[in-house]
Amino acid sequence: MRSPFELFTDAWGTVMGKPRVYIIISAVYVGITASIILLTGVDPLTLENDEIITTPELIYFILSGCISILAYVTLTKAIVSNSDDELTPLFTSSLRMFFPYMWVSILVGFAILLGFLLLIIPGIYLMVTFLFATYILFTENVRGQEALARSYRYVKGRWFSVFWRLLFLFLPSIAFGLIVGGFFALASIALPKLSTLLYSISAFLNMMFYSICFVYIYIMYTDIRNSYVVQETPDIQQANQ
């Protein structure tokens, strides 16, 4: 498996080598979210201060949540397909994968939540164990619980290696989110009339950074899957003899 520095370098090179697809995906979904903000009249930066959720805010949460899931589906699909030639089929195929992706994500989220309710350590363990479930869904056409089971098999015996590489990615992600989020939050306070535009720019930058993170995890997944196949092949051949 590649080192964290190699993973990040390769992920950066992948996104910057073919930026068109990632820019368009980010721009499309940020544009849709901005339209939802304008239609509902909701300011995302002040939602946390509201004690009672209003109807427009509820509509915003539902629609923006669905759009976020579609964005992640499309982004994952683009990474797996590794093509930026035809974007229309990419978006349409992402619509078909919406519910399978959401179901796998719900299973993973429920398992992690259960782990955190028990103790912090089981939650972290399950988060790393099921890290590759959504990528397995797209690359191996394995759905539901089987995607989680296969991710478990891949990570088994490599948990600390995966955890260390994920931690390496997590720290700069937090720093990036705090810097970008803090800057644009302050800018929105100073320029309230431009809050939607500033929020959209912040969301676009975050989406581009998420693209690098998604590619980072996908490369790690392919390294582990290839290693798993190599290790399993001799055992299968021996069993067949």
Buried (B, 14 or more C-beta within 10 A) or exposed (E): BBEBEEBBEBBBEBBEEBBEBBBBBBBBBBBBBBBBBEEBEBBBBEEEEEEEEEEBBEBBBEBBEBBBBBBBBBBBBBBBBEEBEEBEEBBEBBEEBBEBBBBBBEBBEEBBEEBBEEEEEBBBBBBBBBBBBBBBBBBEEBBEEBBBBBBBEBBEEBEEBBBEBBEBBEEEBEEBBEEBBEBBBEBBEEEEEEBBBBBBBBBBBBBBBBBBBBBBBBBBBBBBBEEBEEEEEEEEEEEEE
